[in-house]
């Protein structure tokens, strides 16, 4: 069996791994391709394509693809879902003393004296984050949101635990022990002055959805959230065995194809929830929040899940 690793999401990398797959198949080898960089997009004949298009080239071939993305359009190749990034969260907050201490500092809903209701931590600069920052800047929910966007200057962020030097992908800890990325750390100061979380994923495309530490943190802390992501992002989340928050949040935004319209609708949903009593919201969602935490902590996210594609 030939195992091929891909860790760069660009056109040149696609050319290389495609050739490796072809050569392995010509040698009558079975092939496993592990995408370490999720959400690969590449150009071909002047058109932008996604990793789903690349996988579909090998329909019916003895090639199995593995990645932490969930296909949102028909994937005709053999595909397994696996997510090392998801696995980090349960291990850290169950076994790392510093992370367990952070969880012990989190206040229950009714004990919070809220300055804001939502947290939205945009982090490093990107075009999608620029768009979302502009949209929320013109929306009523901004006044109810703890919003940070440090761009390329971490001094502009909010760090009550510890501040990264350059970006949140940096790790903390001894090389021979558990290493923690700054992005894995729940900030108790922010969580204790807000009730709900809003996140934007790194890669947003309607061909696929991806999940990372951004969803892991509110799941572990048992917080309701909305996602500024792809169309059908929540549908993909439910396909992994999680539940969402339609009891109290208008999740119709998840089915809007246009990104800007979808994100405005997400902001509208945030604003509507802000008008409700948080104690009542948590009461209605108690079973959902507990289910998600238990499912997240007990499933082995490194174990490949055979994927049945969307039609």
N, C-alpha and C positions, 0 to 999 in steps of 0.2 A: 504494500500500500504506500502510495506517495502522499505525504502531508505537505501542503503549501501554506505558508503564513503570509498574510498581507497586512502591513501596518502603515500604509500611506494611501490616503484617499485622493488620488489624482490620476490623470490620464496616462502618464508614463508608467505608473505602477500597474494599471489595468493591462497595458500592452505586455508587460513582463509576465504577470501571472497567467494571462490568457495563453501565452506561448508555452509556459511551463505545463499548463494543463494539457495542451495539445500534444506536447512531447511525451508526457506520461501516458496518455491514452494510446498513442502510437506504439508505446512499449507494452501495451496490454496491462497496464496497472490500474487498479482502482485509486481514485483520487479523493482526498479530503482537503477542502480549502477553508482555512480558519481566518475570518476577517477580524483582525485586531483593531482596525480603525473603522468604526461604524459609519454608515451613510456615505459610502464612496459614490462620488459623482465624477463623470468624465465626459470629454468631448469626442465625438466621432462624426466625421463628415459634416462638421459645422453645427451638429446638434448635441445638446446636453442629454446624457443618459444617466441612469442610476445603477446601483449594484444589482437591482432586480433584473434589469435588461441583460446584464452580463451573465447572471445565473441562468436566465432563460435560454441563452445560446447553447447551453449544455443539457437541455431537456432530453431525457431518455438515455443519457450517457452515465457510465459508472462514476459519477462525481457527486459528492455530498458537500454542501456548503454549511458552514456554521458561523453564526454572528449573533450580536445582541440587538439586532433590529427585528421588528415584526413586519413582514410584508403587508402592505395595504392594497396592493393590486395583485393580480394573479401571478403566482410564482410557480412555474411549471417544472422547475428542477427539484432535486432532492435537497431539503433544507431542514436544519435543526436549529432551534433557538437555544442559546446558552449565554449567560450573562455574569462574567466575573465581577463587573462593577457592582452589581446588585449584591453579590455574595459578601462584599467587603463590609457593608453596613451591619448585618446581623452579627458577624464575627466581632467587629469592633465593640458594639454596644452590649454584647453579652460577655466578652472576655477581657476587654481593655479597661483597666481601673479608672483611667482619666475619663474615658467615654461614659462609663457607668456613673461616675460622679456628676457628669453633665446632666444625664437623665434624672438624677435625684434632685437636681436644682429646678427642674421644670415645674411651674405652678399649674394646678388644675384651673379650668376655665373660670370658675366662680371666684377664685382668689385674685384674679388679675384686675389691676386698675389700668384699663387700656388707654394708651395714648393714641394708638392706631388699631385697626382691626386686621389688616392684611400686612404680610411682609412680601416684598418683591425685590430680590437681590440679583441684579443683572450682571454684576461681575465685570469680566473683560469685554472689551469693545468688539462689536460685530455689526454687520448691516441689519440683521434681524433685531438685535437689541436696540440699535438706533431707532428703528421703526417703532418698536414697542414703547420706548422711552418717549417718543413724540406723541404716540396715541394716548398714553396715560396722562401725559402733560396737559392734554386738552379734555380730560374726562373728570367728572365729578368724584369718581372713586379715588383720585389721587390724594385728596385731603384725608382719606381714611387709610392710607397705605404708607407703611414704613418702606421707603424706596431708596435704594442705593445703586449707583452705577459708577464704579471707579474707573472704568475704561482702561487706561494704561498706567494709572497711578494708584497703587494700593493704599496710599495715605488718605485717599478719598473714600475708602470703604469704612465699614463698621466692624471692629474686631474686639469683642470682649474677652475672648479666650486667648488668641495669639494671632499676630498679623503675618501674612506671607511676605516674602521679600519682593517677589515680582508677580507671581500668579498663583492661583489656588490649586494647581496641579502639583505644586511642590509637596514634598513629603517631610514628615516629622518623625523622629525616632531613630534608634540604632539600626544599622543595616541588618544586623543579625536578629533583630526582634521585630515585632509588629510595626510596620510603617503606616502612618496615617497621612492621608492627603488633607490639606487645609479644607478642600471642598467637601470632605466627609464629616467635618465637625459641625454639630448643631450649636448655634450660638444661643445660650440660654437667655442672655439679655434681650435679644430680639424676640425670641419665642415668648418670653414672659410679659412683653408689652404688646403682643398681638395675639389674635385668635386663630387666624387662618393663613395659609401659604399660597402664593402664586409663583409658578416657575416657568421659565422658558428653556426648552431643550437646546443643546448645542447645534444639532442638525435638524432642520425642519423641511420636510418634503412630503408631498401627498402620496408618494410611492411606498413609504415605510414610516414606522414610528420607532423611536428608540427610548429606552428608559435607563436611568443612571442614579447616582447618589442624590440627584435633585428630587426624585420621587421618594427615595429611600428614607430621607430624613423626616419628612412629615409622617410617613407610614410608621416609623419607629416611635415617633413622639405622639402618635394618634391624633393628628391634626387633619381637618378637611382641607382640600386644596383644589385649585384649578390649574390647568396646564395650557400655556401658550405653545402649542405644538402643531402637528400635522392635522389635517382632516381625518377623523376617525381615530384620533389618538386615544381617547377614552375607550372606544370600542376595542382597540388593541390591548389596552390595559386590562379590560375585563376578560379578554381571551386568555390571559395568563392566570386566571383564577381569582383576580381581585374584584372588589365591588367599588362602585363610585357613589356619588352623593346626590343623586337625582331627587331624593326625598326633600331636599331643601335648596339645592342649586339647580338653576335652569341650565341643563347641559346640552341644549339644542345647538349651542355654538359648535359642538364637536362635528356636526354634519355640514357645516358651511365650507364650500370648496375654496373660495377666495380667501387668501391669508389675512389681508387687512380687515375685511368684513368679519371674518371669524374672530379675530382678536378684539375688535370693537365689541362684538357680541359677548366675548369672554369678560371684558371690562364691565359690560352691562350686568352680567350675571354676578360679578363681584359686588357691584353697587346694590343690587337687589338683596343679596345675602346680608349686606351691611345694615339693612333696615330691620333685621330680625334680632331677637334676643339671643346672644351667643349661648347662654345656658340652655335654652330650649333647643337650639341647633344641635348642641352636643348630646342632649338627651335623645333626640330623634336619630342621631347617627351613631350612638354608642355601639350597636351591634356591628355596623359596617366597619368602624375604626378598629374594633377588637379583632374582627375577622381578618382584616388586611394585615395587621401586625402579626397575628399568629401564622397566617399563610406565608408571609414574607420571611419570618424567622425559622420556619420549619421546613421549607422547600430548599433543596439543594440546587441553587441557580447555576452551578457549574455543570450540572448534569444536563445533557442535551435533551431537548423536547422536540420530538418529531412534529413537524409543522404541517397542518392541513391548510392549504392556501385558500385565501379569499377568491371567490369567483369574480 
